Amino acid sequence: MPVAFIETEDSMKWVGDGYSQKVWSQALKINDLVKFDATRGEVPSESDDFSAVVITGSHYNISDQLPWMETLYEYIRLCASRPKVRVVAVCFGCQAVATALGGRVTPNPYGRFRVTREVLSIDNAAWSCIFDNDRLPSSAALLAAHGYLVAQRPEDSVLLATSGGSPNELFLAGKYNNIICCQAHPEFEPTMVVEKILPSLVSSNLISSDEAMATENLILNSSCSFDSDTFRRLFHDWLQGKIHTNTTNSSYY
């Protein structure tokens, strides 16, 4: 089953030679990703028959208010109106969903770019009430890198996890609870953060050299574990329609 891969990044270090798409394909174990370059205004048309969609992260922020973002928001609203469409949206993608559906995105309230090992506190009561299986541990660690966050979720969204870096770390959105939004990056490996993100943050004065070194030492430490594979399997099964919602329990929220 083909998956619409909506790329919101245009930096060559990520998109050159299809790098980002390859990362996602490997993480999800899905080979048939059909790329749409959102930064060029590309999204699937209304007549395209995609039932699975991925919206990536980006170095852009919602506050940039670029013209292509409006096109993306329109497509997100289209997805939200179609109960058979499954969407996974991470980091900027998560924030784009919140913005498109009436939520609010702000700079990190603690005033700093956050790049770290993020520990999520999972609300399994919400999860088990919405879904027909319990797939998540009570806490999980993922890589995070963001300067903005979802301060207010869209109306009728369902909060699934919080973290020290975001009050809305993981949530379901859309009229039919068909969009999974995640602020962190389950698709990332620690080496990607060290090689592709930390140097840019230092050169942009978003973090100090000392902070970059501390982050590198933390996430590359052999005793530092992540639960990325758990979320990759979750996202794979979600996109493939293997996880079903308990529509009778959707009144949880």
N, C-alpha and C positions, 0 to 999 in steps of 0.2 A: 504494500500500500504506500503510494507516494506521500511524502510529508512536505508541506510548504515551509521552506526555510527562509524566514524573513530576516535578512541581515541588516542591522541598524548601525553597523560600523563601516567606515571607509578608510581607516588607517591601513597602510600597506603592510605593516608588521602583523596585522591580524588577517587581512583578506588576501594578501599576496599569495599566489599559488594555491588559493582555496583553503588556506590554513584553518580559518575559523570553521568552515563547513566540515573539514576533515575531523577537527576536534569534536564537533557535535555528533558526527556520524559514528565515530568510535565510542563516544560516551553513551550514546543511545543504542548502539548496535543496530542502527538502521542505515542502510546504504542508499536508499532512494529518497534523498533530500533534494527538493527542487528549489533552487535559489531565486529569491527576489531581493533586489537591492533597494531597500527602503529609502536610502539616502538619495536615490535617483527617482524617487516617486513610484517605485515598482511594488505592487502588491497583487495578489491574485484578483482576478475579476469576479464579479458576482456569479458568473456562469461557470467558473472553475469549480471542479468537484473535489475539493480537498476536504477531507474530514479530520485531518490532523495538521497542526500548525505549530511552529516554533518561532518565537520572537526573541532575538538575541540581546545581549548587552551592548553598550556603546560608550565611547569617550564623550559623546555629546550629553548634554543635560536637558531636561524638559524646559528649563528656563531659557534655553537658546531660541525657542519658538521659531524654528526653521520651517519653511513651507512644506517640506516633505513630511513633517510630523503630523500635519493635519490629515494628509492622505492616509497615514498609518492609523490615526485615531478613527477615521471613518471605517477602515477595514476591521479594526478591533470591535467596533460597535456592530458591524455586520456579523462577525463571528459570535458575538454575545447573543445575537438574536436567533442563532441556529443551534438547536439543542443537540444535533448529531455531530457538531464540530468540536473537537478537543484541542485545546491550546495550552502550551507551556510557554511562559514568559519569565525571563530572568533579568535581574538588575534593571537596566534601562527599560527593557521590555516590560517588566513588572510595573515600573513607574508609568510607562506609556498606557498600560491597561487602566491603572488607577485614574489617570488624567482623562482618558477617553470616556470613562464611565462615571465621572462626577466626583472622584476622589481628589485628594490634594497632596502634592509633592513639594517638599521643602528641602533646603540644604540641611545637612546633618546638624541637629540642634546643639551638639557639643562642639561645633565650630571647627572640626578637623576632618580631613579625608580619612576614611576608615579602611584599612587594609590589614586583615588579621585572620586568625582562626576563630570563626564565629560559632558559638554554642547556642543552638536553638532549643527552646523549651516547647515541646510538642503538646498540643491540647488533643489528646487522644479521645476525650469524650466527644468533642466536636467531630473529629475524624470518623469515629465509629458510628456516629449518628447520621452522617452524610453518606458514607460509603458502606459497601456491603462486606468489607474486610478491614482488618486492622494491620496496616503494613509498616507503621512507624514506631521507632523506640520512643521512650519518654524524653530523651534528649539526643541531639545529634550535632556533630561538628562539620562545618563546611567552610570553604574559603570565601571570604567576602572582600570586596573592593568597591567602595562607593562614596561619593561626596554628597549625594542626595538620598532621600528615602521617602517612603509613602507615610506621610503624617496622618492622613485620614483615608480610610478605605472607602470604596464606593458603597452606596447604600445597598443593603441586603447581601453584601459579601460576607464570607465566613472565615473568621480568623482561625488558622491552624497552628501557628507557632509565632512566638516572640523571640527576641534575642537582645543582648546588651547593645547591639548596634542599630536595631530597628524594632519599633513596637508592632510592626506589621511585616514580619519576616517572611511568613508563608501564609497565603490565603487563597480562597476560591472566590472568583468573581463571575459576573454574568447572570442573566436572568435564570439560566438553567444550570448554574454552578459548573460551567463547562470550561473555565479558564483557571489553570493553576498558576499562581504568581509567586515567584521566589526571589527575594532580594539578593541572596547569596549566589554563588557560582558552583553548582555541583559538577559542571563540565570541566572545570579547571583542575590542573595538576599543580602542586606547589612550585615546580620549576617554571611554569608559565608565568606565575606571579613574579618570581624573582627575575626572570629574564626580560619580560615584556611590560610589566607594570611598574615595579619599584623604580627603575631608572627614570622613567618618564615622570613619575611623581616627584622625585628629587629635583629633576631639572626644571620642573614647573613650580618648585617651591611649595608644593602641597604637603610634603612631609620632609623632614630633615634626613640627612645622611645617617644619623644615629638611629632614627626611627626605622629607616629602611633596613639597616643592619640587624636591629632587634627583631624585625618581622621576618627577615630571612633566616635568622638563627632559630626562631620559633617554628616556622612552618617546615623547615628542612630537618629539624631534629628527629632522629629516628624514633623517639618515644612519643612524637606528636602524631596522633591518628586522626583520620577523617572518615566521615560516613558518606562520602560522595557516591560510592557504588550503590548504596541503598536508595538514594534519590535518583540515580540514573536508571535503576530498574523500575522504580516507581514511575518516572516520566515515560519510559519506554512502554510500560503496560498501559498507562493512561492514554497515550497517543494511539496505541493499537486497540483500544477499546476493551482491554482485559480487566479494567477496574470499573465497576458499575456503581452508580449512585442509588441510595435509598430514597427515592422520591417521596415516599410516605413520611420520611423523617426530615424533609427539607425545611420544616417549620422550626428546626433547632434555633435558627438565628432570629 
